[in-house]
Amino acid sequence: TQGFAQYVDQDEATALGLAKIVNNKAHIGVDANSTYDLGSTGRKSVRLQSWGYFDQGLLVADLAHVPVAGCGQWPAFWVYRGEQAQGYSEIDIFENVDKVTANTHSFYTSEECSVNFDVGDPLKTDNCQYDPQGAGVQGCSFAAEEGTFNQPFNDNYQVIALQVETDTMRIWHFRKNEIPADLTAGTPDPSTWKTPTVALSPKSCDFQKAFSQFRIIINITFCGSWAGGESDWNAQCAAETGTDCNSWVANNPDDFQDTFFEFNSVKLYQRTG
C-alpha cells in the first residue's frame, strides 16, 4: 500500500500499549504520542494475521470501536490468501480511508471470475480478477451503507459478518439494536437475517478455487496509495490540513487518539457434517 506505517513486533506493541486488553476487549491501535521524521517508515502501528486459515464459513466481528481520526488513516479488517498458497484472493470486510463515513468492500482473485450481483451495485466491474501486473479495473468493489465507517459506525453499528460458501459470498452490517438473536446465542442462521449489504453468486467462477485459504488480517496503516493518494487526499484533507498526508501523520499524534479497533470478539462459524 506504500503506507506510512511502521508495524512493530508483539513485545513493542504491548509495551507501548498498541495491543492490549481493555475491559475484556481486544484493543489494536497506533502510537498517538510521538512525532516522526519524514524519512522514517511511519507512525508505529499493529498488523495482526491469524496463524490458521479457513476456506468456507461465517466470520463475525463484534466491534466496540473502529478507528476514528479522519485525515491519513487507513484501517482494515480483511481476509486473504497470499504467501501460503498458489494464487491470490482477498475480501475486504471493513476498509476505507480518511474522513469517509461509508464502509467499502472489495473482492479480488487471481482466477478469472465473473459474478452475479444478487445484492449491491458494483463500483466498477463484475469481474473480480486481480492481476498485480495489470492495469485498469481490478476486482469487484462496492460501497456500503452511509454511516458504516468512522465515528458514525461507533454511534450506531456493532457487528460485521462475512459468509463465504461455494455458491455465495455475503456481507452484513448490524446496528446495535438489530443483532440477530441466533447470532447472540452462538447459533447463527444467516438464511433468517436481513438483506445483506452485498451478495455475490458465481456466474463464471469456481468460488471454492477462487476464494479460499483465507487468513484473517487486522491492521491500521496511514497515507499510501489510497489515504494519501492525490484524489482522495485533495478531496478530503488537503485544505483542512494545509499539507501532504505523510507530513500530517508524522507531526500530529493527537489527531490519532481515537485511531484504534476494539473487538468484543472475532468468531468463525463453520458447517458440520
Secondary structure, DSSP 8 states (H G I E B T S, - for coil): ---SEEE--HHHHHHTTSEEEETTEEEEE---S----TTSS-EEE-EEE-SS-BSSEEEEEEEEE-----TTEEEEEEEEE-TTSSS-EEEEEEE--TT--EEEEEEEESS--EEEEEES-BSS-SB-B--TT--S--SEEEEEEETSSSHHHHHHEEEEEEEE-SS-EEEEEEETT---HHHHTT---GGGS---SEEEEEEE--HHHHS-SBEEEEEEEESHHHHTSHHHHHHHTHHHHSS-HHHHHHH-GGGGTT-EEEEEEEEEE----
